[in-house]
Every structure is written in structure tokens, then in C-alpha cells.
Amino acid sequence: MKKISLFLISLLIATVCFSQQKEKITEESLKLEEKLDARLPVTSQAQVGHITKRKIDLSSFSQPLFILGGDPFSFNWLKEHATELEEKHAIGFITNIDNSSRLEEFQRLTKAPLLPANIDELLVIFHENHYPFIIYKDEIWQ
């Protein structure tokens, strides 16, 4: 009987500790989601569309980067290019996206970081009006 009581007390303590830890994680997750939501929604004048592969003089950009929107075309593009973007260690900017759940759908497709941003000023530098695309080794392509 003593062994059963000791077992039940140990089980109760473990359950309480687990529930407190789970509550802490949940609170931290909510705070993180609030911060994430603060960046959204984000919009841009850019639109989804096709671009022509071309050389681009961007000597000031050493990091590969890609730009996409929160639309189905961009979602499929990311799904198709996710491995390549990860291999290139590209950083992603995502625009025209409304909420964190949609951003999470995109983020689940790749390990590459996706940063919500208004990309209008970047597009001026790249002489582009459409997305999705990647810039890698002085080339812009879709």
C-alpha cells in the first residue's frame, strides 16, 4: 500500500510539474505570436507575375535573397524551389500577406527565413514590379 501511495504522489508531482511547464510554454508562445502578428499585415505595390531571367548589377548584395507574396502562385513557387533556396542560404522577404497563420503555411515549406516586409524600395533597386523571384550571383530569375 505504501508503494502505491508513493507512486501516486510521485505521479501527481510529475503531472503538476508538466502542467506548469506546459503553461509557461503556452504563455511564451502567445507572446511570440503577438510579436509576430505586430509585423502583419504587410502590403506592397508589387504584384505576382512572371519575370525574365537577366543579369543584374548588385555588387552591394552578397547574400542571396528571394521575394514572394502571400498568394497561391508564390506558395507553389516556394514549394518548388525550397531546397534550392535552403542550399543557397537565401533570405526571403514576403509581402502582401495578411496574417501569421498564412505566414506559417509558407514557413512550413522551407527552412529559409521568411521576413514580412514592404518590398517596394527593394523593387526599385532591382528594377522589378513582380514576384516571386530570387537574386543569386548577379542574376534575377524565377
The first five atom37 places (N, CA, C, CB, O) and aatype in JSON, in Angstrom:
{
  "aatype": [12, 11, 11, 9, 15, 10, 13, 10, 9, 15, 10, 10, 9, 0, 16, 19, 4, 13, 15, 5, 5, 11, 6, 11, 9, 16, 6, 6, 15, 10, 11, 10, 6, 6, 11, 10, 3, 0, 1, 10, 14, 19, 16, 15, 5, 0, 5, 19, 7, 8, 9, 16, 11, 1, 11, 9, 3, 10, 15, 15, 13, 15, 5, 14, 10, 13, 9, 10, 7, 7, 3, 14, 13, 15, 13, 2, 17, 10, 11, 6, 8, 0, 16, 6, 10, 6, 6, 11, 8, 0, 9, 7, 13, 9, 16, 2, 9, 3, 2, 15, 15, 1, 10, 6, 6, 13, 5, 1, 10, 16, 11, 0, 14, 10, 10, 14, 0, 2, 9, 3, 6, 10, 10, 19, 9, 13, 8, 6, 2, 8, 18, 14, 13, 9, 9, 18, 11, 3, 6, 9, 17, 5],
  "atom_mask": [
    [1, 1, 1, 1, 1],
    [1, 1, 1, 1, 1],
    [1, 1, 1, 1, 1],
    [1, 1, 1, 1, 1],
    [1, 1, 1, 1, 1],
    [1, 1, 1, 1, 1],
    [1, 1, 1, 1, 1],
    [1, 1, 1, 1, 1],
    [1, 1, 1, 1, 1],
    [1, 1, 1, 1, 1],
    [1, 1, 1, 1, 1],
    [1, 1, 1, 1, 1],
    [1, 1, 1, 1, 1],
    [1, 1, 1, 1, 1],
    [1, 1, 1, 1, 1],
    [1, 1, 1, 1, 1],
    [1, 1, 1, 1, 1],
    [1, 1, 1, 1, 1],
    [1, 1, 1, 1, 1],
    [1, 1, 1, 1, 1],
    [1, 1, 1, 1, 1],
    [1, 1, 1, 1, 1],
    [1, 1, 1, 1, 1],
    [1, 1, 1, 1, 1],
    [1, 1, 1, 1, 1],
    [1, 1, 1, 1, 1],
    [1, 1, 1, 1, 1],
    [1, 1, 1, 1, 1],
    [1, 1, 1, 1, 1],
    [1, 1, 1, 1, 1],
    [1, 1, 1, 1, 1],
    [1, 1, 1, 1, 1],
    [1, 1, 1, 1, 1],
    [1, 1, 1, 1, 1],
    [1, 1, 1, 1, 1],
    [1, 1, 1, 1, 1],
    [1, 1, 1, 1, 1],
    [1, 1, 1, 1, 1],
    [1, 1, 1, 1, 1],
    [1, 1, 1, 1, 1],
    [1, 1, 1, 1, 1],
    [1, 1, 1, 1, 1],
    [1, 1, 1, 1, 1],
    [1, 1, 1, 1, 1],
    [1, 1, 1, 1, 1],
    [1, 1, 1, 1, 1],
    [1, 1, 1, 1, 1],
    [1, 1, 1, 1, 1],
    [1, 1, 1, 0, 1],
    [1, 1, 1, 1, 1],
    [1, 1, 1, 1, 1],
    [1, 1, 1, 1, 1],
    [1, 1, 1, 1, 1],
    [1, 1, 1, 1, 1],
    [1, 1, 1, 1, 1],
    [1, 1, 1, 1, 1],
    [1, 1, 1, 1, 1],
    [1, 1, 1, 1, 1],
    [1, 1, 1, 1, 1],
    [1, 1, 1, 1, 1],
    [1, 1, 1, 1, 1],
    [1, 1, 1, 1, 1],
    [1, 1, 1, 1, 1],
    [1, 1, 1, 1, 1],
    [1, 1, 1, 1, 1],
    [1, 1, 1, 1, 1],
    [1, 1, 1, 1, 1],
    [1, 1, 1, 1, 1],
    [1, 1, 1, 0, 1],
    [1, 1, 1, 0, 1],
    [1, 1, 1, 1, 1],
    [1, 1, 1, 1, 1],
    [1, 1, 1, 1, 1],
    [1, 1, 1, 1, 1],
    [1, 1, 1, 1, 1],
    [1, 1, 1, 1, 1],
    [1, 1, 1, 1, 1],
    [1, 1, 1, 1, 1],
    [1, 1, 1, 1, 1],
    [1, 1, 1, 1, 1],
    [1, 1, 1, 1, 1],
    [1, 1, 1, 1, 1],
    [1, 1, 1, 1, 1],
    [1, 1, 1, 1, 1],
    [1, 1, 1, 1, 1],
    [1, 1, 1, 1, 1],
    [1, 1, 1, 1, 1],
    [1, 1, 1, 1, 1],
    [1, 1, 1, 1, 1],
    [1, 1, 1, 1, 1],
    [1, 1, 1, 1, 1],
    [1, 1, 1, 0, 1],
    [1, 1, 1, 1, 1],
    [1, 1, 1, 1, 1],
    [1, 1, 1, 1, 1],
    [1, 1, 1, 1, 1],
    [1, 1, 1, 1, 1],
    [1, 1, 1, 1, 1],
    [1, 1, 1, 1, 1],
    [1, 1, 1, 1, 1],
    [1, 1, 1, 1, 1],
    [1, 1, 1, 1, 1],
    [1, 1, 1, 1, 1],
    [1, 1, 1, 1, 1],
    [1, 1, 1, 1, 1],
    [1, 1, 1, 1, 1],
    [1, 1, 1, 1, 1],
    [1, 1, 1, 1, 1],
    [1, 1, 1, 1, 1],
    [1, 1, 1, 1, 1],
    [1, 1, 1, 1, 1],
    [1, 1, 1, 1, 1],
    [1, 1, 1, 1, 1],
    [1, 1, 1, 1, 1],
    [1, 1, 1, 1, 1],
    [1, 1, 1, 1, 1],
    [1, 1, 1, 1, 1],
    [1, 1, 1, 1, 1],
    [1, 1, 1, 1, 1],
    [1, 1, 1, 1, 1],
    [1, 1, 1, 1, 1],
    [1, 1, 1, 1, 1],
    [1, 1, 1, 1, 1],
    [1, 1, 1, 1, 1],
    [1, 1, 1, 1, 1],
    [1, 1, 1, 1, 1],
    [1, 1, 1, 1, 1],
    [1, 1, 1, 1, 1],
    [1, 1, 1, 1, 1],
    [1, 1, 1, 1, 1],
    [1, 1, 1, 1, 1],
    [1, 1, 1, 1, 1],
    [1, 1, 1, 1, 1],
    [1, 1, 1, 1, 1],
    [1, 1, 1, 1, 1],
    [1, 1, 1, 1, 1],
    [1, 1, 1, 1, 1],
    [1, 1, 1, 1, 1],
    [1, 1, 1, 1, 1],
    [1, 1, 1, 1, 1],
    [1, 1, 1, 1, 1],
    [1, 1, 1, 1, 1]
  ],
  "atom_positions": [
    [[0.82, -1.2, 0.0], [0.0, 0.0, 0.0], [0.86, 1.25, 0.0], [-0.93, 0.0, 1.2], [0.56, 2.23, -0.7]],
    [[1.95, 1.22, 0.8], [2.85, 2.37, 0.86], [3.47, 2.65, -0.51], [3.95, 2.14, 1.91], [3.62, 3.8, -0.92]],
    [[3.83, 1.56, -1.23], [4.45, 1.72, -2.55], [3.47, 2.35, -3.53], [4.94, 0.36, -3.08], [3.86, 3.19, -4.34]],
    [[2.22, 1.95, -3.47], [1.2, 2.52, -4.35], [0.98, 3.99, -4.03], [-0.12, 1.74, -4.23], [0.88, 4.8, -4.95]],
    [[0.91, 4.34, -2.77], [0.74, 5.74, -2.36], [1.92, 6.58, -2.8], [0.57, 5.85, -0.84], [1.75, 7.69, -3.31]],
    [[3.13, 6.06, -2.62], [4.33, 6.77, -3.03], [4.34, 6.97, -4.55], [5.6, 6.01, -2.58], [4.71, 8.03, -5.05]],
    [[3.92, 5.93, -5.27], [3.84, 6.02, -6.73], [2.83, 7.09, -7.16], [3.46, 4.66, -7.32], [3.11, 7.89, -8.05]],
    [[1.66, 7.09, -6.52], [0.62, 8.07, -6.86], [1.07, 9.49, -6.55], [-0.66, 7.76, -6.11], [0.79, 10.41, -7.32]],
    [[1.75, 9.69, -5.43], [2.27, 11.02, -5.08], [3.3, 11.46, -6.11], [2.89, 11.02, -3.65], [3.28, 12.61, -6.56]],
    [[4.2, 10.56, -6.49], [5.21, 10.89, -7.5], [4.56, 11.24, -8.83], [6.19, 9.71, -7.69], [4.97, 12.19, -9.5]],
    [[3.55, 10.47, -9.2], [2.83, 10.73, -10.45], [2.13, 12.08, -10.4], [1.81, 9.62, -10.72], [2.13, 12.82, -11.39]],
    [[1.53, 12.41, -9.27], [0.86, 13.69, -9.09], [1.85, 14.84, -9.2], [0.14, 13.74, -7.74], [1.57, 15.84, -9.87]],
    [[3.01, 14.72, -8.57], [4.04, 15.77, -8.63], [4.51, 15.94, -10.08], [5.25, 15.41, -7.71], [4.65, 17.07, -10.56]],
    [[4.76, 14.84, -10.76], [5.21, 14.91, -12.15], [4.16, 15.59, -13.03], [5.52, 13.51, -12.7], [4.5, 16.38, -13.9]],
    [[2.89, 15.27, -12.8], [1.8, 15.87, -13.57], [1.71, 17.37, -13.34], [0.47, 15.22, -13.21], [1.54, 18.14, -14.28]],
    [[1.84, 17.8, -12.09], [1.79, 19.22, -11.75], [2.96, 19.95, -12.4], [1.81, 19.43, -10.22], [2.79, 21.02, -12.98]],
    [[4.16, 19.37, -12.3], [5.34, 20.0, -12.92], [5.17, 20.12, -14.43], [6.61, 19.19, -12.6], [5.51, 21.15, -15.01]],
    [[4.66, 19.07, -15.06], [4.44, 19.1, -16.5], [3.43, 20.17, -16.89], [3.96, 17.74, -16.99], [3.65, 20.92, -17.84]],
    [[2.33, 20.25, -16.15], [1.29, 21.23, -16.5], [1.8, 22.65, -16.31], [0.04, 21.01, -15.65], [1.45, 23.54, -17.09]],
    [[2.64, 22.88, -15.28], [3.2, 24.22, -15.09], [4.15, 24.57, -16.23], [3.93, 24.32, -13.74], [4.15, 25.69, -16.72]],
    [[4.97, 23.6, -16.64], [5.89, 23.83, -17.74], [5.12, 24.07, -19.03], [6.85, 22.63, -17.91], [5.48, 24.96, -19.81]],
    [[4.07, 23.3, -19.27], [3.25, 23.47, -20.47], [2.6, 24.84, -20.48], [2.18, 22.37, -20.55], [2.53, 25.49, -21.53]],
    [[2.12, 25.3, -19.32], [1.51, 26.63, -19.22], [2.53, 27.7, -19.54], [0.92, 26.85, -17.81], [2.21, 28.67, -20.23]],
    [[3.76, 27.55, -19.06], [4.82, 28.51, -19.31], [5.12, 28.57, -20.81], [6.1, 28.14, -18.52], [5.25, 29.66, -21.38]],
    [[5.23, 27.42, -21.44], [5.49, 27.37, -22.87], [4.36, 28.04, -23.64], [5.67, 25.91, -23.35], [4.6, 28.78, -24.58]],
    [[3.14, 27.78, -23.24], [1.99, 28.38, -23.91], [2.02, 29.9, -23.78], [0.69, 27.82, -23.32], [1.75, 30.6, -24.76]],
    [[2.34, 30.42, -22.6], [2.43, 31.87, -22.42], [3.54, 32.45, -23.29], [2.68, 32.21, -20.94], [3.35, 33.49, -23.91]],
    [[4.69, 31.78, -23.32], [5.79, 32.25, -24.16], [5.41, 32.21, -25.63], [7.05, 31.4, -23.92], [5.75, 33.12, -26.39]],
    [[4.7, 31.17, -26.04], [4.26, 31.05, -27.43], [3.3, 32.18, -27.79], [3.59, 29.7, -27.67], [3.38, 32.74, -28.88]],
    [[2.4, 32.5, -26.88], [1.45, 33.59, -27.13], [2.17, 34.92, -27.27], [0.42, 33.67, -26.01], [1.83, 35.72, -28.14]],
    [[3.17, 35.17, -26.43], [3.93, 36.41, -26.52], [4.66, 36.48, -27.86], [4.94, 36.53, -25.35], [4.7, 37.52, -28.5]],
    [[5.24, 35.35, -28.26], [5.94, 35.3, -29.54], [4.97, 35.55, -30.69], [6.65, 33.96, -29.72], [5.3, 36.27, -31.63]],
    [[3.8, 34.95, -30.62], [2.81, 35.15, -31.68], [2.35, 36.6, -31.75], [1.6, 34.22, -31.47], [2.11, 37.12, -32.83]],
    [[2.23, 37.26, -30.58], [1.86, 38.68, -30.57], [2.92, 39.5, -31.29], [1.68, 39.18, -29.13], [2.59, 40.4, -32.06]],
    [[4.2, 39.19, -31.04], [5.28, 39.91, -31.71], [5.24, 39.65, -33.21], [6.65, 39.5, -31.14], [5.42, 40.55, -34.02]],
    [[4.99, 38.4, -33.57], [4.9, 38.04, -34.98], [3.75, 38.78, -35.65], [4.74, 36.53, -35.14], [3.9, 39.31, -36.75]],
    [[2.62, 38.81, -34.99], [1.45, 39.48, -35.54], [1.67, 40.98, -35.68], [0.25, 39.23, -34.66], [1.01, 41.61, -36.51]],
    [[2.57, 41.57, -34.9], [2.83, 43.01, -34.99], [3.42, 43.38, -36.35], [3.79, 43.43, -33.87], [3.31, 44.53, -36.77]],
    [[4.04, 42.43, -37.04], [4.63, 42.71, -38.35], [3.61, 42.57, -39.47], [5.8, 41.77, -38.61], [3.89, 42.92, -40.62]],
    [[2.44, 42.08, -39.15], [1.43, 41.79, -40.16], [0.16, 42.58, -39.9], [1.11, 40.3, -40.18], [-0.1, 42.9, -38.74]],
    [[-0.62, 42.92, -40.88], [-0.41, 42.6, -42.29], [0.67, 43.48, -42.9], [-1.72, 42.75, -43.07], [1.01, 44.54, -42.37]],
    [[1.19, 43.04, -44.02], [2.17, 43.83, -44.76], [1.74, 43.83, -46.23], [3.62, 43.25, -44.58], [1.34, 42.8, -46.79]],
    [[1.84, 45.01, -46.84], [1.42, 45.14, -48.24], [2.52, 45.8, -49.06], [0.12, 45.95, -48.34], [3.47, 46.38, -48.53]],
    [[2.37, 45.7, -50.35], [3.31, 46.28, -51.3], [2.55, 46.6, -52.58], [4.5, 45.3, -51.58], [1.47, 46.07, -52.83]],
    [[3.12, 47.48, -53.38], [2.53, 47.76, -54.68], [2.88, 46.67, -55.69], [3.0, 49.12, -55.19], [2.27, 46.59, -56.76]],
    [[3.86, 45.85, -55.36], [4.27, 44.76, -56.25], [3.15, 43.74, -56.39], [5.55, 44.08, -55.73], [2.29, 43.61, -55.51]],
    [[3.18, 43.04, -57.5], [2.15, 42.03, -57.77], [2.8, 40.74, -58.23], [1.16, 42.54, -58.83], [3.93, 40.72, -58.72]],
    [[2.06, 39.68, -58.06], [2.52, 38.4, -58.57], [2.56, 38.47, -60.09], [1.61, 37.23, -58.08], [1.68, 39.06, -60.71]],
    [[3.57, 37.87, -60.69], [3.69, 37.88, -62.14], [4.97, 37.21, -62.58], [0.0, 0.0, 0.0], [5.78, 36.78, -61.76]],
    [[5.14, 37.13, -63.87], [6.33, 36.49, -64.42], [7.42, 37.53, -64.65], [6.0, 35.74, -65.74], [7.14, 38.68, -65.0]],
    [[8.65, 37.11, -64.45], [9.79, 37.98, -64.74], [10.72, 37.25, -65.7], [10.54, 38.39, -63.42], [10.68, 36.03, -65.81]],
    [[11.55, 38.02, -66.38], [12.52, 37.47, -67.31], [13.86, 37.33, -66.61], [12.64, 38.35, -68.57], [14.32, 38.26, -65.95]],
    [[14.48, 36.17, -66.75], [15.81, 35.96, -66.17], [16.78, 36.91, -66.83], [16.27, 34.48, -66.34], [16.82, 37.04, -68.05]],
    [[17.58, 37.6, -65.99], [18.53, 38.56, -66.54], [19.66, 38.81, -65.55], [17.84, 39.89, -66.89], [19.56, 38.49, -64.37]],
    [[20.74, 39.37, -66.07], [21.86, 39.8, -65.24], [21.46, 41.07, -64.53], [23.17, 40.01, -66.08], [20.69, 41.88, -65.05]],
    [[21.99, 41.24, -63.33], [21.67, 42.43, -62.55], [22.92, 42.83, -61.78], [20.46, 42.18, -61.59], [23.56, 41.97, -61.16]],
    [[23.28, 44.1, -61.81], [24.49, 44.57, -61.13], [24.15, 44.95, -59.7], [25.11, 45.79, -61.88], [23.62, 46.03, -59.43]],
    [[24.45, 44.05, -58.8], [24.18, 44.29, -57.38], [25.4, 43.94, -56.55], [22.95, 43.47, -56.91], [25.37, 43.03, -55.72]],
    [[26.47, 44.66, -56.79], [27.71, 44.37, -56.07], [27.58, 44.57, -54.56], [28.83, 45.24, -56.6], [28.36, 44.02, -53.79]],
    [[26.6, 45.35, -54.13], [26.42, 45.59, -52.7], [25.64, 44.47, -52.01], [25.71, 46.92, -52.48], [25.55, 44.45, -50.78]],
    [[25.07, 43.55, -52.77], [24.32, 42.43, -52.2], [25.16, 41.16, -52.33], [22.95, 42.25, -52.92], [25.33, 40.62, -53.42]],
    [[25.67, 40.68, -51.21], [26.44, 39.44, -51.26], [25.59, 38.23, -50.84], [27.66, 39.55, -50.35], [25.95, 37.09, -51.14]],
    [[24.49, 38.48, -50.16], [23.61, 37.42, -49.66], [22.51, 37.11, -50.68], [23.0, 37.81, -48.3], [21.8, 38.02, -51.1]],
    [[22.37, 35.86, -51.07], [21.23, 35.52, -51.94], [19.92, 35.85, -51.23], [21.27, 34.02, -52.33], [19.78, 35.63, -50.03]],
    [[18.97, 36.37, -51.98], [17.67, 36.67, -51.39], [16.57, 36.36, -52.38], [17.6, 38.13, -50.93], [16.77, 36.31, -53.59]],
    [[15.39, 36.17, -51.82], [14.23, 35.93, -52.67], [13.05, 36.72, -52.12], [13.89, 34.42, -52.74], [12.96, 37.02, -50.93]],
    [[12.15, 37.03, -53.03], [10.96, 37.82, -52.7], [9.74, 37.08, -53.23], [11.05, 39.28, -53.29], [9.74, 36.58, -54.35]],
    [[8.72, 37.01, -52.4], [7.48, 36.39, -52.81], [6.32, 37.04, -52.07], [7.51, 34.88, -52.55], [6.52, 37.83, -51.15]],
    [[5.12, 36.69, -52.48], [3.92, 37.23, -51.84], [3.13, 36.13, -51.17], [0.0, 0.0, 0.0], [3.49, 34.95, -51.22]],
    [[2.05, 36.52, -50.54], [1.2, 35.58, -49.83], [0.14, 34.92, -50.7], [0.0, 0.0, 0.0], [-0.9, 34.5, -50.19]],
    [[0.38, 34.82, -51.98], [-0.59, 34.3, -52.95], [-0.3, 32.84, -53.31], [-0.59, 35.17, -54.22], [0.78, 32.34, -53.02]],
    [[-1.26, 32.17, -53.94], [-1.06, 30.76, -54.32], [0.09, 30.52, -55.29], [-2.33, 30.23, -54.93], [0.79, 29.51, -55.19]],
    [[0.32, 31.44, -56.24], [1.42, 31.27, -57.19], [2.75, 31.27, -56.44], [1.41, 32.4, -58.25], [3.61, 30.42, -56.7]],
    [[2.93, 32.21, -55.5], [4.16, 32.28, -54.71], [4.31, 31.04, -53.83], [4.17, 33.54, -53.85], [5.42, 30.54, -53.64]],
    [[3.19, 30.56, -53.29], [3.22, 29.36, -52.45], [3.76, 28.18, -53.24], [1.81, 29.05, -51.9], [4.63, 27.45, -52.76]],
    [[3.25, 27.99, -54.45], [3.72, 26.89, -55.3], [5.16, 27.09, -55.73], [2.83, 26.75, -56.53], [5.92, 26.13, -55.82]],
    [[5.55, 28.34, -55.99], [6.93, 28.65, -56.37], [7.86, 28.28, -55.22], [7.08, 30.15, -56.73], [8.91, 27.67, -55.45]],
    [[7.49, 28.64, -54.01], [8.33, 28.32, -52.85], [8.42, 26.81, -52.66], [7.77, 28.99, -51.58], [9.49, 26.28, -52.36]],
    [[7.32, 26.13, -52.83], [7.31, 24.67, -52.69], [8.29, 24.04, -53.69], [5.87, 24.1, -52.91], [9.02, 23.11, -53.36]],
    [[8.29, 24.58, -54.91], [9.15, 24.06, -55.97], [10.63, 24.38, -55.75], [8.71, 24.62, -57.31], [11.5, 23.58, -56.1]],
    [[10.94, 25.53, -55.17], [12.32, 26.0, -55.04], [12.88, 25.93, -53.62], [12.42, 27.4, -55.53], [14.01, 26.37, -53.4]],
    [[12.14, 25.4, -52.66], [12.55, 25.44, -51.25], [13.94, 24.85, -51.01], [11.54, 24.68, -50.41], [14.76, 25.47, -50.34]],
    [[14.2, 23.68, -51.55], [15.5, 23.03, -51.33], [16.64, 23.88, -51.89], [15.52, 21.64, -51.96], [17.67, 24.05, -51.24]],
    [[16.45, 24.39, -53.08], [17.48, 25.22, -53.72], [17.74, 26.49, -52.91], [17.06, 25.59, -55.15], [18.89, 26.89, -52.74]],
    [[16.69, 27.13, -52.41], [16.84, 28.34, -51.6], [17.59, 28.03, -50.31], [15.47, 28.95, -51.28], [18.43, 28.82, -49.87]],
    [[17.3, 26.9, -49.7], [17.99, 26.49, -48.48], [19.47, 26.23, -48.75], [17.34, 25.24, -47.87], [20.33, 26.65, -47.98]],
    [[19.77, 25.55, -49.85], [21.16, 25.25, -50.21], [21.96, 26.52, -50.46], [21.21, 24.36, -51.45], [23.15, 26.58, -50.17]],
    [[21.31, 27.54, -50.99], [21.98, 28.81, -51.27], [22.01, 29.72, -50.03], [21.27, 29.53, -52.42], [22.61, 30.8, -50.07]],
    [[21.36, 29.3, -48.95], [21.25, 30.09, -47.72], [20.61, 31.45, -48.01], [22.64, 30.29, -47.07], [21.04, 32.48, -47.48]],
    [[19.6, 31.43, -48.84], [18.9, 32.66, -49.23], [17.99, 33.15, -48.1], [18.09, 32.44, -50.52], [17.44, 32.36, -47.33]],
    [[17.84, 34.45, -48.04], [16.93, 35.08, -47.09], [15.7, 35.53, -47.86], [17.61, 36.3, -46.35], [15.82, 36.12, -48.94]],
    [[14.53, 35.24, -47.33], [13.3, 35.56, -48.03], [12.55, 36.73, -47.44], [0.0, 0.0, 0.0], [12.48, 36.91, -46.22]],
    [[11.98, 37.52, -48.33], [11.07, 38.6, -47.94], [9.7, 38.25, -48.5], [11.57, 40.01, -48.47], [9.57, 37.91, -49.68]],
    [[8.69, 38.33, -47.66], [7.33, 38.02, -48.09], [6.46, 39.25, -47.89], [6.76, 36.8, -47.31], [6.51, 39.9, -46.85]],
    [[5.66, 39.56, -48.89], [4.82, 40.75, -48.85], [3.39, 40.38, -49.23], [5.37, 41.84, -49.8], [3.09, 39.25, -49.61]],
    [[2.51, 41.35, -49.11], [1.1, 41.15, -49.43], [0.55, 39.91, -48.72], [0.9, 41.01, -50.96], [-0.04, 39.02, -49.33]],
    [[0.77, 39.89, -47.42], [0.33, 38.77, -46.59], [-0.4, 39.33, -45.39], [1.53, 37.87, -46.15], [0.04, 40.31, -44.78]],
    [[-1.52, 38.71, -45.04], [-2.43, 39.28, -44.04], [-2.2, 38.84, -42.61], [-3.8, 38.95, -44.4], [-2.32, 39.64, -41.68]],
    [[-1.87, 37.56, -42.4], [-1.87, 37.08, -41.02], [-0.8, 36.03, -40.77], [-3.22, 36.5, -40.68], [-0.2, 35.49, -41.7]],
    [[-0.57, 35.76, -39.49], [0.5, 34.85, -39.1], [0.22, 33.41, -39.49], [0.72, 34.94, -37.61], [1.15, 32.65, -39.75]],
    [[-1.04, 33.01, -39.55], [-1.32, 31.62, -39.94], [-0.92, 31.39, -41.4], [-2.82, 31.29, -39.73], [-0.42, 30.32, -41.74]],
    [[-1.15, 32.37, -42.25], [-0.73, 32.25, -43.66], [0.8, 32.25, -43.75], [-1.32, 33.41, -44.51], [1.37, 31.48, -44.52]],
    [[1.45, 33.1, -42.98], [2.91, 33.13, -42.95], [3.46, 31.77, -42.5], [3.42, 34.25, -42.02], [4.43, 31.28, -43.06]],
    [[2.85, 31.18, -41.5], [3.28, 29.87, -41.01], [3.13, 28.8, -42.08], [2.48, 29.48, -39.77], [3.96, 27.9, -42.17]],
    [[2.08, 28.89, -42.91], [1.92, 27.93, -44.01], [3.11, 28.01, -44.95], [0.6, 28.22, -44.78], [3.63, 26.98, -45.39]],
    [[3.54, 29.22, -45.26], [4.7, 29.4, -46.13], [5.96, 28.91, -45.43], [4.86, 30.89, -46.53], [6.78, 28.21, -46.04]],
    [[6.13, 29.25, -44.16], [7.35, 28.91, -43.44], [7.51, 27.4, -43.3], [7.35, 29.57, -42.07], [8.63, 26.9, -43.24]],
    [[6.41, 26.67, -43.24], [6.49, 25.21, -43.15], [7.1, 24.58, -44.41], [5.1, 24.62, -42.9], [7.56, 23.44, -44.37]],
    [[7.1, 25.31, -45.5], [7.64, 24.78, -46.76], [9.16, 24.83, -46.81], [7.08, 25.55, -47.92], [9.77, 24.1, -47.59]],
    [[9.79, 25.69, -46.0], [11.23, 25.9, -46.12], [11.87, 26.22, -44.77], [11.52, 27.02, -47.1], [11.22, 26.71, -43.85]],
    [[13.16, 25.92, -44.7], [13.94, 26.3, -43.52], [14.53, 27.7, -43.71], [15.07, 25.28, -43.26], [15.03, 28.29, -42.75]],
    [[14.47, 28.23, -44.9], [14.96, 29.58, -45.17], [14.09, 30.59, -44.42], [14.96, 29.89, -46.71], [12.87, 30.42, -44.35]],
    [[14.71, 31.62, -43.86], [13.91, 32.62, -43.13], [13.0, 33.41, -44.07], [14.82, 33.57, -42.37], [13.39, 33.76, -45.18]],
    [[11.79, 33.68, -43.59], [10.82, 34.5, -44.33], [10.49, 35.72, -43.48], [9.52, 33.69, -44.68], [9.94, 35.59, -42.38]],
    [[10.82, 36.88, -43.98], [10.61, 38.12, -43.24], [9.5, 38.93, -43.89], [11.9, 38.94, -43.17], [9.65, 39.35, -45.04]],
    [[8.4, 39.17, -43.2], [7.34, 40.02, -43.75], [7.87, 41.44, -43.94], [6.09, 40.02, -42.83], [8.46, 42.01, -43.02]],
    [[7.66, 42.01, -45.13], [8.19, 43.34, -45.39], [7.49, 43.99, -46.58], [9.7, 43.28, -45.65], [7.0, 43.31, -47.48]],
    [[7.44, 45.32, -46.55], [7.06, 46.08, -47.72], [8.32, 46.15, -48.57], [6.49, 47.54, -47.36], [9.33, 46.7, -48.14]],
    [[8.27, 45.59, -49.75], [9.48, 45.43, -50.57], [9.56, 46.45, -51.71], [9.53, 44.03, -51.14], [10.36, 46.3, -52.63]],
    [[8.73, 47.49, -51.65], [8.68, 48.47, -52.74], [10.04, 49.11, -53.02], [7.66, 49.54, -52.42], [10.42, 49.25, -54.18]],
    [[10.77, 49.5, -51.98], [12.07, 50.14, -52.19], [13.09, 49.16, -52.77], [12.6, 50.71, -50.87], [13.91, 49.55, -53.6]],
    [[13.03, 47.91, -52.36], [13.92, 46.9, -52.94], [13.63, 46.71, -54.42], [13.79, 45.57, -52.21], [14.55, 46.57, -55.23]],
    [[12.36, 46.71, -54.78], [12.0, 46.5, -56.18], [12.48, 47.64, -57.07], [10.5, 46.35, -56.31], [12.78, 47.43, -58.24]],
    [[12.55, 48.84, -56.52], [13.11, 49.96, -57.28], [14.58, 49.68, -57.61], [12.97, 51.3, -56.49], [15.03, 49.9, -58.73]],
    [[15.31, 49.18, -56.62], [16.73, 48.84, -56.82], [16.87, 47.74, -57.87], [17.38, 48.41, -55.49], [17.78, 47.78, -58.69]],
    [[15.96, 46.76, -57.83], [16.05, 45.62, -58.74], [15.38, 45.88, -60.09], [15.42, 44.41, -58.11], [15.44, 45.03, -60.98]],
    [[14.76, 47.05, -60.25], [14.02, 47.38, -61.49], [13.01, 46.28, -61.81], [15.01, 47.56, -62.68], [12.98, 45.73, -62.91]],
    [[12.18, 45.99, -60.83], [11.2, 44.91, -60.98], [9.89, 45.32, -60.34], [11.73, 43.6, -60.34], [9.88, 46.1, -59.38]],
    [[8.79, 44.81, -60.86], [7.46, 45.09, -60.3], [6.72, 43.83, -59.87], [6.62, 45.83, -61.32], [5.66, 43.9, -59.25]],
    [[7.3, 42.68, -60.19], [6.61, 41.42, -59.94], [7.44, 40.5, -59.05], [6.3, 40.72, -61.25], [8.64, 40.68, -58.88]],
    [[6.79, 39.54, -58.5], [7.4, 38.47, -57.71], [6.64, 37.19, -58.02], [7.39, 38.81, -56.17], [5.56, 37.27, -58.61]],
    [[7.13, 36.05, -57.66], [8.31, 35.71, -56.87], [9.57, 35.66, -57.73], [8.1, 34.36, -56.17], [9.5, 35.44, -58.94]],
    [[10.71, 35.86, -57.08], [12.0, 35.73, -57.75], [13.11, 35.56, -56.73], [12.27, 36.94, -58.66], [12.93, 35.81, -55.54]],
    [[14.26, 35.14, -57.24], [15.46, 35.02, -56.43], [16.56, 35.84, -57.09], [15.9, 33.53, -56.27], [16.62, 35.95, -58.31]],
    [[17.41, 36.41, -56.27], [18.61, 37.08, -56.75], [19.79, 36.29, -56.22], [18.66, 38.61, -56.3], [19.97, 36.14, -55.01]],
    [[20.59, 35.8, -57.16], [21.73, 34.97, -56.79], [22.83, 35.17, -57.83], [21.33, 33.47, -56.69], [22.6, 35.03, -59.03]],
    [[24.02, 35.48, -57.36], [25.19, 35.67, -58.23], [24.9, 36.59, -59.4], [25.68, 34.32, -58.75], [25.08, 36.21, -60.56]],
    [[24.45, 37.78, -59.09], [24.21, 38.82, -60.1], [23.17, 38.43, -61.16], [25.49, 39.16, -60.78], [23.21, 38.93, -62.28]],
    [[22.26, 37.54, -60.8], [21.16, 37.2, -61.69], [19.85, 37.25, -60.92], [21.36, 35.8, -62.32], [19.79, 36.93, -59.73]],
    [[18.83, 37.67, -61.62], [17.48, 37.64, -61.06], [16.68, 36.67, -61.93], [16.82, 39.08, -61.02], [16.69, 36.77, -63.16]],
    [[16.0, 35.75, -61.29], [15.25, 34.75, -62.05], [14.1, 34.2, -61.22], [16.16, 33.61, -62.52], [14.03, 34.38, -60.0]],
    [[13.23, 33.54, -61.93], [12.05, 32.97, -61.29], [12.16, 31.47, -61.35], [10.74, 33.47, -61.97], [11.27, 30.77, -60.87]]
  ]
}
